[in-house]
Amino acid sequence: MSIPIDRIFFQHAKAFFKLSLLLFVLSSCSTSQSYILNDLVTIPVYPLEHSPQRILVMNTFDVSAKSYRQPKEELFIRLIDSVMVQISTELQARGEIPSEVLYGRTKFEVNVATINAFMNKYQASHAIIITDFDVKFNQTEVEVTGEDKYGKDKVAHYDIVSIIHYILYDEQGIVKDFPVYQNRFHSTRNVISGLLAAGPNIVDNSEDALSISRENAIQYLNYFFPFRVRRTRMLFDEKEFSKVREAIAKEDYAVALVESIRYVHNPDKKLAAKANYNCAILMERMNNQEEAKKYLQESLGLFPLEQAMSIKQDYGIE
């Protein structure tokens, strides 16, 4: 069925108006926002008691048992190998920790005795084992974008999701056993004839599947190993914090800290949380991560600011 030209024009006009309005709002809201660029070494959530001397990286997940179609099965096997290589590469980059990757599926019963036998064989002090793996598309919402005499226009939104279950062993047994979830927005699709749109095909999007699977591996290692990173940090700089904005504009971080400390014990818990968050970011800038973590924990205890929640993993806070 053909779609009238005037309908197409109306849809494009609506989209252009929404985009213009969004750009206007963003530009009007961001004119006074203060940001600083900080370098830091992250603090792991689960720092290892004993430094690894050599880490064995292996997979016990049986992709063939899932009865996938052959292209998907072959893709998953390649992805798992790529994840193990990513782990090995990251370990070398973070602390020059040597590792041994066992490609493909290693068939054995996962228990302390068999893991110790493998670690002894490869002279490893630790082992990272993948026991489950999936990457897929999840529909997050169906948005109604318009309605006319022809019916409703709908758009389905999809995230790409990576789920990998890891077990970390040392010579005494299991250190940690948990899955890691990684997801991000991927795409949208029009919903046709009142039916939900079929999601994207994972095999056709193998590059995205590879990218998010590797991100999952990095996220996993972040729980155990520190790494040097550069972060762009936002500061609260409105109303009570207007002098913070002035100080940041002059790169006078000491004054910005003094102006933020004024409100760390304010009866208004949200205001006090903002002040403590500012102090954490400024202490981070001054290379005092110990004090930065204390201020961040205080902020989180007062009020769940989105800005504070988003950086807590850098400080090993669950």
N, C-alpha and C positions, 0 to 999 in steps of 0.2 A: 504494500500500500504506500503510495507517495505521500509526502508530508508537505502541506502548503508552504510557500515561500514566506508568507507573512508570519507564520508560526515560528519558523526558523529564525527570522529577524528578531521577533519578540524575545525568544529565548536568549539570543546573543546580547540583546540590549539589557536584559535583566542581569546577565552575568557581568557585563561591563560595569553596570551601576554598582553591583555588590563589591566588585574589585576596587572601584574608585573610592567607595565609602570606607572600605577596610584600610586602604593606603592612607586616607585622610586621618582616620582614627589613630593609626600607628604613628604617623608623623607628628600628630598633635600631642600624643602621650609620651613620646620619647625625647622631647627636646631638652629636658632638664635632667635626665637620668645619668647618674654617675657610675662609671665602671673603672676597675683597675685590673691590670694584668699581673698575676702572681705565679711564681714558680714554687713548687713544693715537691716533697717526696711523700707519697701517700702512706697511710698507716693501715696495714691489713686488718680485716675483721678477725681473722683467725691466724695470728702469727705462729709460725711453727716453733715448737720447743727445741727441736734439733735441726740445725741447718742441713739441708740435703747435700749429700756427697755425689749422688748420681740418681736420676729418676727414670724408672721404667714406665713407658707410656704404651698402653695396650687397649684392645677392644674385645669384649666378649659378647656384644649384641649380635644376634643372628638376624640379619636383614631378610634372608630367604624365608624365615618362619612367618613373616607377615603376609606372604602371598601377594606382594605387589606385582604390577605388570613389570615386564623386564626392563624397560627404560628407567622406571623409577627405582627399581632394585639396584641397577647398575649405578645410577646417580648417587643413591644413598651410600653405597660402598665407597665410591670416590670421595664423597663428602666426609665420611668418617676418617678416612686416611688423611684428608686435608686438615681436619681438626687436630689430629695427633701431630702432624707436622707443625701446625701453628703453635701448639703447646711447646714442642721442642724448641722452636725458634724463639719464642717468648722467654723461655727459661734461660736460654743463652744470652739474650739481650738484657735481661733484668739482673742477672747476677753471675753470668758465665757458669751456670749450673749445667753440667753435662747430662745428657739423657740418651736413652735408647728407645727407638720406636719399633714396635712389632706390628708391621703392616697387616691389613686384613683382619679376619676374626681369629682370635686365639681361643681354641676350644678346651675348656676345662671348668671344673666346678669351682666357683668363686668362694674361697674360704682362706683363713689365715695360713694354713699349712701349705696349700698350693701356691699362694702368693709369695710366701717366704722362699719356696723352692725356686720360683722364677727370679726373685730378687737376688738370691744367692748365685744363680747361674749367670746373671748379667752384672753382678757386683754392684747392685743398686741398694741405696738406703731407703728409698721410697718408691711407690708405684702409684700411678694415676690410671684408673681403669674406667673406661666407658662401658656402662651396662645397659643403657637404653638411649635411643636417638630418634628424633623426629624433626622435620621441618615442614611447615604447612601454611595454608592461608586461612585466616579466620575472618568472617564477616563481622564487622563491629557495629554497623548501623545501616539502615536504609532510610535515606533522606528524601522527603518530598520536595522537589525543586520548583514545581509549578502545577497548575491545573487549568484545563480549558475544556471545551466541548468534546475533545478527543479523549479525555481522561487525565489521570495524574501522571506527571513526569517524576520518576524516582531514580535515585542513584544509590548503588550499594558501595559501601566503603570496606576495604580489605586491609588487614595487617598481615605481614609475613612474620611467622613465629618459629623460633628455634627452641627446642626442649632437649636437653642432654643431661642424662644422669651420670654422675661421676662418683667414684669411691677413691679416696686417698688412703693409702696404707703406708705405715712405716714398719720397722722391724718388730714392734710390739703388737701390731694389729691395725684395726681401722682407726684413722684419725678423724675423718669426716665422711659422711655419706649423704649426699643431697643432689637434687636436680637443679639446673640453672635454666631460667626462662629468659629469653631475649626476644623482644618484638619491636616493630616499628611500622609506621604507615607504609603501605605499598602502592595502592592504586584504587581507582573507582571504576565502576561499570554501570551502564544504564540498565535499568530493569525494564524488560520488554513484556508487553501484553499481560500485565498483572502478575507475572511470575518472577520469582527471585532469580537474579542473574547467577549463572554458574561462576564459581570462583576461578581465579587464574590457575593455570596448570603449572605445577611445581617443576616439571621437567623443562617446560618452555622458559622458565625463569631460573635456570640453573645458576647463573651468575649471582643473582640476588640470594639464592639459597646458600651458595658458597660464602658470600660475604657475611650473612647473619650467623652462619654456623661458626665461622672464625671469630666473630665478635663474641659469641657465646663462650668460646674457649678463653678469650682474653678476660671476659668478665669473671670466669671461674678462677683464673690465676690471681685476679685482683683480691680475692678473698684471703690469699695466703702470702703473697709476695708484694713488697713495696715497689714502686716505680716512680721515676721522675716525670712530672707532667707540668704543663703550663695551662692555667685556668683563667678565663675571663670572669671576674666576680662583680656582681651588681651590689651597690650600696644603697641603703635607704637615705634619701637626701631631701625629703619634702617636709614642710611644716616645722616640727621641732628640730629636724635635722638639716635645716637650710644652711647652717654654718658648716656642716659637713660637706655640702656641695661646694661651697666657696673654698674650703681647704683642699679638697681633692683637685679642684681646678688649678690650684697652685702647687699640687703635688706635695702638700704639707700634711703628711699622714699622721704626724704626732698631734697636730691640732685637731684633725678629724677624729682621732681616738679620744681626745679629751672631751670633745663635743658629744660623742656617742656615750661615753661613760656617765655623763650627767643623768642618763635615763635608764640605766641598767636595773635600778631598783624601783622604778616608777610603779605606782599602784595599778596602772593600766597594764595588764599582763601582755597584751599584744604590742604595746609601745615598748615595754621593757624587753620583749623578745626581739624586736627590731634593733634595739640598741645593742643587745648582746651579740646579735648576728653581725652587726657592723664591726664591733670590737674583734670578733673572731676573724673577719676578713682582713682587718687592719693589722692584727697580730700576725696573721699569715704573711702579709706583705713585709713585715719586719722580721721575718724568718724565726718567729717564736711559735712553733706549732704546738708546743705543750700548752701555752696559754690560749692559743686559738681554739684548741679542742675544748678546754674548760668553758670558754665563752659560748661555743657552739652547743655544748651539752646543756648549758643554762638556758639558752634560747629555746631549744627543743622542749625543755621541761616546762617552759612558760606558755608557749603557744606554738602550734604546728605550722610555722611559716613554710610556704612552698619553697622559698629560696634556701632555707636552712635544711629542709628535708632532702633537697636535691644534691647537697654536697656532703652529707653525713658519711657516705661510704669512703670518701677520701680520708676520713679520720677514724676509720675502723669502728663506726657506730652503727649498730643494727637498727 
